[in-house]
Amino acid sequence: MFTPQQRREMLDLAITSIEAALRTGARPTPGQLPDYLQEWGASFVTLRRRGELLGCIGALEAYQPLGRDIATHAVAAAFDDPRFPPLDTLEGVHVEISVLGELIRLFVPEVGLVGRHAR
């Protein structure tokens, strides 16, 4: 879905957003973004160090441009995940970005009611 260059740009956006928040304490908003990052999109950003989860924040549905979504969730994963203390450094942190597609409604047939369809 995304080219290797686009993947690198998204990763760079997440990392620079966290770095800026570490440096200034402010929540940065991305500047001019490529067209594909200006389209609405939903993302999850996951942070790990040596395989250990440090934070994961995201959205299931798009409510803002993808670039802003990635930047917002990267900073939130670093500082706002209530399960973990805020990051104090990016050293050794692995950043993973999951971009979600459109939600699809699934039909799941009834498998039976307990006591009614039991054998």
N, C-alpha and C positions, 0 to 999 in steps of 0.2 A: 504494500500500500504506500509506503514512504521509501524514498531513495536513501542510500547510505548518507548522502550529504544532508538531507532533511532530518534524518535521525540524529546526526551530529549537531545540527542547529538546535533541535529541541533539547538535547542533552546539555549543550552549552547554555541555553536559556535557563534551564533549571539550576545549573551550577552557579552561574553568575548571579541569579536572583538570591540564592542562599548566601553566597559570598557577600553581596551588597548588604543583606540584612544582618549578617554577622558583623560587618564593618561599621554600619551606621545605626543599627537598631531599627531602621525604618523598613516599611514594606514597599519594595520597589515596584513600579509598574513598567512593563516593557515599552520601549520606544517603537519606532517604525519596524514592522515585522513583514516578512515575506507574505505573499497572498495566501498561501495554504495555512498559515498560522493566524490569519485574520478571519478565516471561516469559523463558524461556531463549532465547538468540539468539546468532548468530555475526556478527562484524563484522571489517572491515579498516579501519584508519585510515591515510590517506595525507597526508603533509605536503609542500607545495611552496612555493617562493619564486621568483617570476618564472618559473614553469614548471619550475624545476629541482627534482628529487626530493630531499627532505631526510630522509625516513624513511617506511617502510610496514611495519606489523605487523598481523597478524590471525590468525583461526582459520577453518578450513573447516567445522567442526562446533561446535554449541553445547555449552558445558560450564559455563556460568554465566549468570545473568540478563543480558539485553541491555545494560542500563545499566552494570553493572559491566564487561561486556565492552568497551564503548565507552571507558569511562574508563581501563581497564587498557591497552588497545591504543593509545589516544592518548598516554599517558605513555611507553609502550614505543617508539612510533614517534619520539617526541621525543628519547629518551635512550638507547635500547637497540638500535637497528638497527645491527648491526656494520659495515654498509657506509658509515656516515656519522658524523661527530662529533656529540656531543650538542648540542642547541639551547641557545643562551644568551639568546635572546629570541624572542618570538612576533611581533615587528614584521614585517609584510609576508608572514606565513605564511598560505597558503591551506590550510584543513583540509577534507578530503573523507572522508566516512564511507560505506562500502559495507556494507549489511546483507544477509547471505546467507540464502537460503531453504533449505529442506530439500534434502539431496542426493538426486539422482534417478539411479538405475542406468540406463545406456543399453546397448542391445544393438547391437554393431557387427559386422556379418557379416564373416566372413573374406574378405579380398580376394584371396587366393591366396598360394601359397608360392613363393618365388624358386626357379627351376630346375624347378619342378613344373608351374606354370601359366603359364610364360612362352611367348610366341609367337615 
